[in-house]
Amino acid sequence: MVKKLIQHISALLLMVAVSATAQAETFKEGVHYIKLGTPVAVSEPGKIEVAELFWYGCPHCFEFEPYIEPWIKTLPDDVRFERVPATFSKVWKTHANAFYAAEALGIGEKLHSDFFNRIHRQNQRLTSTDDLAEFFAEYGVTEDQAEKALKSFGVKSKVNQAGARIRGYQALGVPALVVNGKYRIDTSTAGSWTNMLKITEFLIEKERES
């Protein structure tokens, strides 16, 4: 009886394993994600990096926020998440500059979601230094501090670095996710917001096993 029970359990476990493998194999290179010809260096070697490419003015990035925000909180300790603002135009660079200025002022996480809301729900452009400084002031910094951060050399250097990374990722649009500087997942290849995260998890595991 015990022997039959063990055999039954073993068979069930095998079925689960086969099912999981089959599910993992549905994510194919060149179909669901792109493998970069030349990997881009990660910010913290030793951890698996997930980079989110975004623009505050992008409606699709705004739609993606409710999916990725809770997902970020579930990431294990060996995974490092980083946002990389895209810099495809002057306005995009202005928002990238604002992103790194807010980060330098220690208010980046606090205002990140609100930045999206101001643009997409309150129809604010937030493209001038005065508007951005006024917005930042709501988070406990003076407008003078905000203006200095927005114009600082360090922030502009980070914007340039972000632009170089975006080019290295060969990204043509946002939102997109890049795993460990090697694999890029786009909305067009993933098919849905949920799938983007599932493919990312698949690639995280792939990197963990490599």
PLY file of the C-alpha trace (Angstrom):
ply
format ascii 1.0
element vertex 210
property float x
property float y
property float z
element edge 209
property int vertex1
property int vertex2
end_header
0.00 0.00 0.00
2.76 2.41 1.02
4.76 1.47 -2.05
1.80 2.21 -4.34
1.24 5.53 -2.58
4.88 6.50 -3.08
4.66 5.53 -6.74
1.49 7.59 -7.13
3.11 10.65 -5.50
6.23 10.23 -7.64
4.10 10.10 -10.77
2.27 13.28 -9.76
5.53 15.08 -9.06
6.86 14.00 -12.41
3.74 15.33 -14.11
4.14 18.68 -12.34
7.81 18.85 -13.33
7.03 18.02 -16.96
4.21 20.57 -16.97
6.48 23.27 -15.53
9.18 22.46 -18.07
6.70 22.59 -20.90
5.43 25.95 -19.69
8.96 27.32 -19.43
9.75 26.11 -22.93
6.88 28.14 -24.36
9.10 31.22 -23.97
11.37 31.14 -26.98
14.33 33.33 -27.86
13.51 35.47 -30.87
9.79 34.97 -30.32
8.99 36.10 -26.78
12.26 37.85 -25.97
15.40 39.09 -27.71
18.92 37.99 -26.81
21.31 40.91 -27.28
24.33 40.28 -29.48
26.55 42.25 -27.11
25.57 42.18 -23.41
25.40 45.50 -21.55
27.36 45.72 -18.30
25.21 45.51 -15.16
25.41 47.98 -12.29
26.03 45.40 -9.56
27.88 42.26 -10.68
26.95 39.25 -8.59
23.23 40.01 -8.71
20.73 39.36 -11.48
19.69 42.74 -12.80
16.24 43.60 -14.10
16.10 47.00 -15.79
12.80 48.65 -16.65
12.99 51.06 -19.58
10.29 53.72 -19.33
9.18 57.28 -20.02
6.86 59.21 -17.72
4.88 60.50 -20.70
4.28 57.02 -22.15
0.65 55.88 -21.68
1.71 52.22 -21.94
4.29 52.69 -19.18
1.52 54.24 -17.09
-0.68 51.19 -17.74
2.20 48.88 -16.81
2.78 50.52 -13.41
0.00 48.65 -11.49
1.52 45.37 -12.68
5.20 46.00 -12.09
5.02 47.89 -8.78
3.70 44.96 -6.67
5.91 42.55 -8.65
9.06 44.44 -7.68
8.28 43.78 -4.00
8.30 40.01 -4.60
11.81 39.87 -6.07
14.31 37.72 -4.12
17.56 39.06 -2.67
19.69 37.89 -5.59
17.76 40.13 -8.02
18.43 43.85 -8.35
15.73 46.03 -9.95
16.59 49.31 -11.60
14.61 51.86 -13.59
16.25 53.32 -16.68
14.50 56.35 -18.21
14.58 56.40 -22.01
15.98 59.47 -23.80
14.58 59.30 -27.32
13.70 63.01 -27.60
14.16 66.36 -25.86
11.04 65.90 -23.72
12.07 62.35 -22.81
15.50 63.65 -21.75
13.82 66.31 -19.61
11.86 63.63 -17.78
14.97 61.44 -17.48
16.74 64.43 -15.97
13.85 64.88 -13.52
14.00 61.18 -12.60
17.69 61.35 -11.64
17.30 64.73 -9.95
14.53 63.30 -7.76
16.74 60.31 -7.02
19.63 62.61 -6.03
17.29 64.53 -3.71
16.11 61.31 -2.05
12.50 61.67 -3.21
12.57 59.40 -6.27
10.55 56.52 -4.85
8.08 58.87 -3.16
7.08 60.74 -6.30
7.54 58.09 -9.00
3.88 57.01 -9.22
2.68 60.57 -8.72
4.81 61.72 -11.65
2.83 59.36 -13.91
-0.46 60.50 -12.37
0.31 64.20 -12.85
0.86 63.64 -16.56
-1.80 61.05 -17.38
-4.57 61.92 -14.94
-4.05 65.63 -14.31
-2.76 66.56 -17.79
0.36 68.30 -16.51
3.31 68.28 -18.92
6.06 68.80 -16.32
8.62 69.75 -18.94
9.91 73.08 -17.59
12.39 73.58 -14.76
9.91 75.81 -12.92
7.11 73.24 -13.11
9.39 70.43 -11.99
10.86 72.48 -9.14
7.34 73.34 -7.95
6.35 69.66 -8.15
9.44 68.53 -6.23
8.78 71.14 -3.55
5.66 69.20 -2.60
7.99 66.44 -1.39
9.92 68.46 1.16
12.70 70.09 -0.87
12.99 73.78 -1.64
12.56 74.99 -5.20
16.16 76.20 -5.10
17.39 72.71 -4.17
15.25 71.21 -6.92
16.58 73.61 -9.56
20.19 72.94 -8.56
19.63 69.18 -8.76
17.91 69.46 -12.15
20.87 71.41 -13.54
23.65 69.47 -11.81
26.51 67.84 -13.68
25.99 64.55 -11.83
22.37 64.28 -12.96
23.21 65.14 -16.55
25.94 62.48 -16.50
23.39 59.87 -15.37
21.05 60.90 -18.19
23.88 60.40 -20.68
24.68 57.01 -19.16
21.01 56.02 -19.41
21.04 57.00 -23.08
24.10 54.83 -23.67
22.42 51.88 -21.95
19.25 52.32 -23.99
21.35 52.21 -27.18
23.17 49.14 -25.89
19.84 47.45 -25.21
18.84 48.26 -28.83
15.46 49.34 -27.51
13.08 50.99 -29.95
10.27 51.72 -27.50
8.99 51.49 -23.96
8.06 49.90 -21.67
10.64 47.18 -21.95
12.47 44.96 -19.47
16.09 43.84 -19.74
17.41 40.89 -17.74
21.07 40.96 -16.72
21.99 43.12 -19.69
21.42 40.11 -21.98
17.73 39.70 -22.76
15.13 42.30 -23.73
11.38 41.78 -23.35
9.12 44.13 -25.30
5.37 44.53 -25.23
5.15 43.48 -28.88
6.89 40.14 -28.22
5.41 39.42 -24.77
1.80 40.00 -25.77
0.59 41.24 -22.38
1.75 42.96 -19.19
1.44 39.72 -17.25
3.46 37.83 -19.83
6.23 40.43 -19.66
6.69 39.59 -15.99
6.39 35.84 -16.54
9.05 35.92 -19.25
11.25 38.03 -16.99
10.90 35.45 -14.20
11.77 32.71 -16.68
14.93 34.59 -17.71
15.87 35.32 -14.10
15.76 31.58 -13.45
17.75 30.96 -16.63
20.45 33.32 -15.39
20.37 31.81 -11.92
21.06 28.37 -13.38
23.78 29.52 -15.78
0 1
1 2
2 3
3 4
4 5
5 6
6 7
7 8
8 9
9 10
10 11
11 12
12 13
13 14
14 15
15 16
16 17
17 18
18 19
19 20
20 21
21 22
22 23
23 24
24 25
25 26
26 27
27 28
28 29
29 30
30 31
31 32
32 33
33 34
34 35
35 36
36 37
37 38
38 39
39 40
40 41
41 42
42 43
43 44
44 45
45 46
46 47
47 48
48 49
49 50
50 51
51 52
52 53
53 54
54 55
55 56
56 57
57 58
58 59
59 60
60 61
61 62
62 63
63 64
64 65
65 66
66 67
67 68
68 69
69 70
70 71
71 72
72 73
73 74
74 75
75 76
76 77
77 78
78 79
79 80
80 81
81 82
82 83
83 84
84 85
85 86
86 87
87 88
88 89
89 90
90 91
91 92
92 93
93 94
94 95
95 96
96 97
97 98
98 99
99 100
100 101
101 102
102 103
103 104
104 105
105 106
106 107
107 108
108 109
109 110
110 111
111 112
112 113
113 114
114 115
115 116
116 117
117 118
118 119
119 120
120 121
121 122
122 123
123 124
124 125
125 126
126 127
127 128
128 129
129 130
130 131
131 132
132 133
133 134
134 135
135 136
136 137
137 138
138 139
139 140
140 141
141 142
142 143
143 144
144 145
145 146
146 147
147 148
148 149
149 150
150 151
151 152
152 153
153 154
154 155
155 156
156 157
157 158
158 159
159 160
160 161
161 162
162 163
163 164
164 165
165 166
166 167
167 168
168 169
169 170
170 171
171 172
172 173
173 174
174 175
175 176
176 177
177 178
178 179
179 180
180 181
181 182
182 183
183 184
184 185
185 186
186 187
187 188
188 189
189 190
190 191
191 192
192 193
193 194
194 195
195 196
196 197
197 198
198 199
199 200
200 201
201 202
202 203
203 204
204 205
205 206
206 207
207 208
208 209
